[in-house]
Amino acid sequence: MKNPVIYILFLLLLTGAAGAQNSNHEDSRIDSLLQLHIAYNAAFPAMPGYRIQLFMESGNDALENAEEILEKFQEKHDDVPAYITFGEPYYRVRVGDFRTRLEAIRFLDKIQRSYPQAWTVKDKISFPVLSTYQKTINYE
């Protein structure tokens, strides 16, 4: 009678040790996946979001016109990122790095008079700059 009990306890200890080894293996796989994700984000620093397209044109003078519109926009809105992109055969001027469509529409409403042909577009945007929250405590 004592032999089956010892045998069962031995099996339970063996399966517990095997499970712990498997857990360590899974932890290393999770760590390697996390490192791959970090490397991917460093190589391709973009995320889905929205921008406002101010200009789209093709032709011989398209780049010069795009640069002019970009420059005028930056004079008025130097705090908003602006980009010239090329997708054959068009040069485009897109502004902003908005995480939601609502944020883009709010900004579009502000500039609609200056850029009546502007519209929101889905685009890959730059990662937002995250500020750290510092709590101020008054001990008096």
N, C-alpha and C positions, 0 to 999 in steps of 0.2 A: 504494500500500500504506500509506503514512503517513496518508492521509486517513481511512480507516476507524478507525484506532487513535485519532486525534485526535477523531474524531466520537464514538466510544464513551466516551473519557475525558470529553468535554464533557457527554454525557448522564448519566454517573455523577455528575459534580459537580452538575448541575442537580437530579437526583433527591435527592441528599443535602441540598441547600439547601431543597428543598420539604419534605422530611421534618423538618428542623429547625424550619421555620415551623409545621408542623402540630403538632409537639411543644409549642411555645410556646402555641398556641391551646388544646391539651388541658390544659396546666398552668393556664391562666386559667379554664377551665371547672371544673377540679377545685377551684381556689381558691374560685370562686363557690359551688359545692356545699357546700364546707366552711363558708363563711359562712352559708349557708342553714340548715345543721344547727345551728350555734352559735345562730343567732337563734331557731330552733324550740325548742331546749332552754331558752333564756332565757324564752321565752313560756310554755312548758308544762313546768315543772320536775318531771317525774315519770318513773318507769320501772316496768316490771312487777315485782311482788314479792308479798309476803304480809303480811297483818295478822291480828290475832286479834280476832274480833268478840265483844264482851262482852254486847251488848244490842241488841234490835231490837223496836220497839213502834210501834203507831199509836194515834191517839186524842187526846183533848183534853189529857191530862197527859203525853203521850209526851216532849215536849221537856224538861219539868221533870224527869222521871225520868231522861232521858239525861244531863242536866247534873249531876244528883246522883251518878249512877254514875261519870261522868267525874271529878268532884271527889274522890270517895272513892278512885278508882284512882290519881289523881295524888298523893294524900297518901302512899300506900304506895310508889309507883313513879314518883318525880318525874324520873327519868332516861330514862323511856320515853315517846316522844311518843304523845299520845292525841287522837283526833279524833271529832267528832260530824258525821255525814253525814246527808243527807236524800235518800231515793229514794222517791218517792211510792208509798204513803202512810206509809212507815216512817222513823222516826228510828233511827239506828244509832250505837253507840259502838264504835269500832275503835281498837286500840292497836298500836304498833310499826311499824317500817319494816324488815321482814325481807327480805333478798334471796333467801333460799331457804326452801322449805317446812320443811326440817329445823331451821333457826334458829327459825322460828315455833313449831314443835312443842316444841322445848326450852324456850322461854319459857312456852308453854301448860302444860307439865308443872309449872312452878314456881308458877303461879297457879291451877291446877285446883281446889284446895280452896276458894279464895275465890270462884271463878267457875265452878261446875260446868257451866253451860250454854254456856260459851265454846267456840268452834271456830275453826279457821284458814280464811281466805278469800283468794282471789286478789284483788289490788287494785293500783292505781297507788300507788307509794310515793315519798316524797321521796328525792332523791339523797343517798347517804351522804356524810358529811363525811370527806374524805380527809386523813389526817395525813401530813406529810412525814417521811420516814425520815432521821434524822440519825445518821451513824455516828460514834461516839466513838473516837478513836484515842489510845492511850497511848504516848507517845514515850519513856518512861523505860526 
